[in-house]
Structures are given as structure tokens and as C-alpha cells.
Amino acid sequence: MTRPSSKPVKEIDSVTIRFAGDSGDGIQMTGGQFATATALVGNELSTLPDYPAEMRAPAGTTGGVSGFQVHFGTDKVLTPGDKPDILVAMNPAALAVNLKNLERGAVILVNSDAFTAQALKSAGFASNPLEDGSLSNFRVLPVAMTTLTEKALEGMGLNRVQVARCKNFFALGTMFWMYDLPLEPTLVWIERKFSKSPEMVEANKKALLAGYSFAESTEIFDARYSVKKPQLPPGRYRNVTGNEAVAYGLIAASKRAGRPLFYGSYPITPASEVLQELSKHISSGVKVFQAEDEIAAVCAAIGASFAGHLAATGTSGPGFSLKSEAIGLAVMTELPLVVLNVQRGGPSTGLPTKTEQSDLLQAYYGRHGECPVVILAAANSSDCFTMTIEACRLAMKYMTPVILLTDAYLASNSGPLRIPDVEELPKLEMPPLPEAGRFAPYRRDPKTLARPWAVPGTPGYAHRIGGLEKTDGTGEVSYDPDNHERMVRIRSEKVSKVAGEIPPTQVEGRCEGNLLVVGWGSTYGAITSAVRECRESGLEVSGVHVRYLNPLPPDLGPILKRFRKILVCEENLGQFAAILRAHYLMEPATLHKVRGQPMKIADIREKIRELSGKRGNHG
């Protein structure tokens, strides 16, 4: 429940809020609780956690700024928002980092106590922006959050450090009041989170309530806002991140297939949360193996697959490189394996906490020999659940590795997932196991070319396994050149047959015309939003989003031919554009961004206008 207020409540369609401060200010916790509150009242939302790679960057510096952006609203929310409508800045560095992303008229709520001479110097300010007029284009709301938090916690016997750690809850309480959100869920969460420290439970609760009460009583907040609730399809919903959705998808696929789940992984940013989430479900029969390195993780997963488990391994770019040889082993042995790559900025260690789509060509070609695999990509956080189940389905049906590409943005982005009934999940088929007397390890299903999944130890199904080339049918080691070519072609054809499983490609807008915008992975929200906005303004533009990357959808080529211009948008230097060029002998226009941040709607919208001959025309 929200508290009664004497101030008017204005109803709005959507808003984008960004919390920012030092990594030690609890920004991710604050943003996460705000997102949870918006989800609980039924709003559509999308989030963007944004934090530095350094464990402890110098306090007060721009390199140590952590951020959490929340976009919530009435209509389908597809992105975390291009630019915040309101920035909550806990110190000068947070203001310095985010100022360039604010539109004229945006609201800036700042902790004025933090704007000391030393803090201003650390953030690179020559003078105090709260006093020198440089923020005249914005509505600045200075609040002495540190002082007000100290007053709220007087008499509790806490030291200065403990008190300072509560000011993020003061800021959260203020924002809960401003956007008419309930306090109760966060009060309950505080009790659970800090249960081992009763004094901090009480302190954080007091700080939250103090921020809420201050916003109600002060004159600087003259109104509060309520975002209209959308009409969602009936069902049960849960707010999930992409990594959580992957974990739940693996569990759901395991239950649906009737096969135990094995997940072998080595901790790596930003994929570690999948390992952490699955480890919470060990009591439900999930087997989680934290390996000593990436190679051990994937090899253990291959062994589990050989033993009849639904097996998966997860990593990010550097770990994906290390897994490449073993993925070839899974291709050669023709065992089902799901390989999750949560892409991040590279090369080398690169930008470990930032997003990128730069591993696509590595997924296609980053193995020695003719080594084909199925490649899928998720479009948003809830789609990570759907595409994980699809990866499991294809891996088991075709007895082949399947690579699932997400990225750092999807991994931590959260949105609503409608929890499906078991009957709604796709059936997970496996190649038929012949009678023991007719068994041969590489005798194939004629429809899929998949070999039987014969679990070792089953009487009558003993067979040889390993990385050396197999004789077609018997599986005996073979160096015969004709057999090798035949097996190479069979493995390739098996992956090609997956094209028959791909559903029809959905076109946003008309199915033919002047311009088609094409994307894959996490660019879905920005592309779809930009296409819809441009269509509403009268431009002739459509959009297509590709989830099946290898093989490509069989209807994609004909769709591309029905448009005069093609624009490919991706967060790399043109990897998917190169694939389309090679497959369809076309020359698409491109929009590339490699900034470690999700692609913005405005960038795509401007490119659409340029290609439509409307650049600079916003009418």
C-alpha cells in the first residue's frame, strides 16, 4: 500500500529513472528494489544495471560510478530508455558521468551534502555545479540526504560509516513517494536481507520512511506521479533478469524432457549468476559443477551428456575461446550440449561488465575443422527463458551442440516473465533408441540425421566414444578419406535440417517496401521501438528480428528481397551484416555501435530518417 498524501498525483504514461553513485552507495540494491516495486504494482519495465569492472575504484571518482536505470510504463516497455527523465545523483562523480545523457528539462535529485570541495575536485569539477549556473537547463532538487539520514537515525548508537550506508534508502523512500509506489515490499525485504543485524534492519527502515516523509512534507516536491497500469494478458508473472531466465529455462527443459540437468561452469562476469541461480536448486535434482577452469567445465558437461543428462555449460567471451576445442569434441561425438555465451566487451579482458555483440563470428567459425553448430540468440530477458528451452530442444532432437548467445545487457536486464503452464512448454523429443540387436551408435534417424542417445551401461548399447573420426554407422575409428568427407557432410547437413524447425519470421510493419531494419539479440527493443516511432511519423519502414542465426530462417532471404534498402543494426563492427552479405549477395546499410552500452532508439531513428531522406526532419 502507498501512504496517503495531501499533494496531487499526476498520471503519466512512462518514466525513466537513473540512480547513480559510488559502488559503495548500494546503487544496484537501490535500483533493484525500485524495479521490484514497479513490477509488483503491475507496470511493464526494463532495467539497465551499469557498474564498473574494478572492485574498488577510488571513492568519488568517475571511474567508480555505479548506475541503475529503470524504465517503466503503460505500453509494452522494450528498452531501459535512451535518456533518464530523472537522475538521482549521490555525489558529484555520479552527476559528471551522467550529465551528458540528460535532456533539457530533466530532473536532477542530488545529495547536496556530497558536494564538498574534495569531492568536486575528484569528479573533475572546477566549481560547484549546484551554485555556478551550469545546470540551468535542468530542474535541480538539492537534498541534504546525508544530514537528514543522520537526524533520522539519531540515538541508535550507530557509527558514521553505518549511518552513511543508509542514505541510499533515504533516496529510495523519496523516489517511492514521488512515483506513488508502495513501501511495504521493501520493508519486508530489509527484514530478510539484514536479518543477522537487527540494528541495521531498524536503521534502514527508518531511513526509507524518513525519505518518504521528507518528500511529502518538503516544498521542493510539488507533485507526485502515478504511471498508468498496462493491461497484461492473464497469468502469473515474475520479474526476472536474463541470467535468471536462462537458469529457469534449463530447469524447465530438464523437467519437460525427463532428463536430469547438469550445468558445468567456471565463474566469469557476466555469466556467473546462471551458476549461482542454479546452485539454489540442487535440492530439486539439479547438478551444478563449479570447475577449476573453462576447459574442465565444458568437458564435464560433455561427459554428463554422454551419461544421459541434459548438459549445459555457460561462460562469456574469454571462456568461450577456451571451450572451443571441446565444442569440437561434442560435434564429433554428436552429443547434445547447450553452450551459453553471455557476450561482453573485448578483446582480451576488455570491458568485463559492459555489453557487446562481438562473438557472433566466433560462434560461427571459432573452431578448427568443419565444425558446424546451431546458433540461437535471445531478444530480451524473458526471451532468454524461451530460447534456452529451444536450445535444449534442438540439442537433444538433433544430437548436436547448440550455442545460445545473450549479452551483458540481457544478463542483468530485468522484465516481466509470464510463468507458463507445463502443457504450454514445447515437447522435447529425442532420437528413437532402436532395439539392442539393431543398435549401431551412428545409425541415424532419417528425418533428423541424429544418432541414438545410448546411455552407457545400458545392456546391448555399448559403443566407442572419442574425438577421432568415426565410421558411418558403426562408429569405429576411421582414417578413410571417403568416409571422412561423408561424415563431415552429414554433420553439416544435420545442422542445416534445423531450418525446417524455424517458425515463420515476423515482420514489424509491412512485408515489403522501402526500408527494412534487421537486428539480432538484445537490439530487439531499440529496433522495434525506433521502427514503430518512425512508422507513426509517416515513414515507410519495417523491422525484422532474427533469433535463429545458424541455420538462418528459410524465409529470411525472400523477405529481404522485398525491400529496396536493408539496414542492419548491431553492437559490433558488422558481423551479422557480413553473414547476410555472404548468404544473400546483398550490400546492406549498417549502424554499428561498440560503446559497451545498449543501442539507443534515437540512434536507430536517426539512421532510418537518413536512409529515408528525412534526416533532421522530426515532423
PyMOL commands that set and color helices and strands:
alter all, ss='L'
color gray80, all
select helices_A, chain A and resi 23-25+27-40+62-64+92-101+112-114+117-123+145-152+160-164+167-178+184-193+198-217+242-257+272-279+282-284+294-306+317-333+360-365+381-398+408-412+422-424+436-438+481-501+521-536+556-561+575-584+601-611
alter helices_A, ss='H'
color red, helices_A
select strands_A, chain A and resi 9-12+14-22+44-50+65-73+86-89+107-111+139-143+224-227+237-241+261-265+287-290+310-315+337-343+374-377+401-407+414-418+507-508+513-520+541-546+548-550+563-570+589-592
alter strands_A, ss='S'
color yellow, strands_A
deselect
rebuild
show_as cartoon
